[in-house]
């Protein structure tokens, strides 16, 4: 099936062809006809599935289709609003709109925080058909009475689960109040939590339901590997892996902003060009780091989950979980950056004894055990005991005190055992007696 079968306008097809796409992705196959038909949509799809084009292409078509009602006179109003959780994602979505809409007479605008509001106010005085915004800055404009959303025909909530995680639910509800009741609503989310279901129930009217997230979560072209290692040795192990394998473009995830900074500094000190990106960095620093990383001049980008959300780097070969995420779904988001569009990718996780419960949660979510390999020279010390994981500022514990850990729940000996390991070389073999996975599940 090709893009030409959707009935998209020639201008849009031309831009898609120029972009080099030949076949629609699964989310595009399902979402494009649904959006063109004009109804509401609830789609389960994470970054990397082609979801941006899945909503952008039919929106561009609908807005440029003269048979669809438009304003009769005066400056045309904003007709489509795309709400996204992060500035980076906003930039990427708006760029996609410009790319796919390059042969159309529609104009788009990005509205994000962290930059001066005045140029945005000026921009709003001229034509904006499609607005891509983060909720906070959008509400700043509403407060300043510089924004009119009363003619929005299509609303997109992109990465809605992340918007809820980031605490935007109240902002979203305020924004919904500003929109006309009669409109098309499209909700994209990587996961369907209770919060998302509640939001969808209040927002969507008999939506078409599409879910491609599960398939992507276990993308066959991504190799997952766990390297058990002591928490204090992770930094050296990462530098070792990068150098040994000559990885040229590595996205590394840490749990905290502080951790991201420290790690980037350590890697730089080890001779590996690295930068951290997170919410405390200025917008220009984040944009610059991302641009350098994309062009390949920056070898390592260290990011927190929120900062990395929606980063679009095609065919990113290596994603490293320097620390496992607290929420298992974030593992899926993280590895969504690699193995895209058919390319091969590695998802490497450095796991210390504190993180065994998190590892179990991830394996349960993605319904597979992750292979594990101890790197010679970085063997975990079995005497080191697990400590609660404390997040910067958040103070979240790894697991409630008193709950059994991974090995206990799987019927093994109590204690701080690391997952079983395929031990390749080196002196580790004789020193790692306690590394058998106790649950007895097959590989
Ligand atoms: P997204 O999930 O929207 O972040 O898209 C992930 C990546 O897939 C982006 O780099 C897109 O440019 C790319 N992409 C989107 N649709 C297609 C397609 N039909 N064929 C090949 N690549 C695509």
Boltz pocket constraint, residues with backbone or C-beta under 6 A from the ligand:
constraints:
  - pocket:
      binder: B
      contacts: [[A, 20], [A, 21], [A, 22], [A, 23], [A, 24], [A, 25], [A, 28], [A, 46], [A, 47], [A, 48], [A, 49], [A, 50], [A, 51], [A, 52], [A, 53], [A, 310], [A, 312], [A, 313], [A, 314], [A, 340], [A, 341]]
      max_distance: 6.0
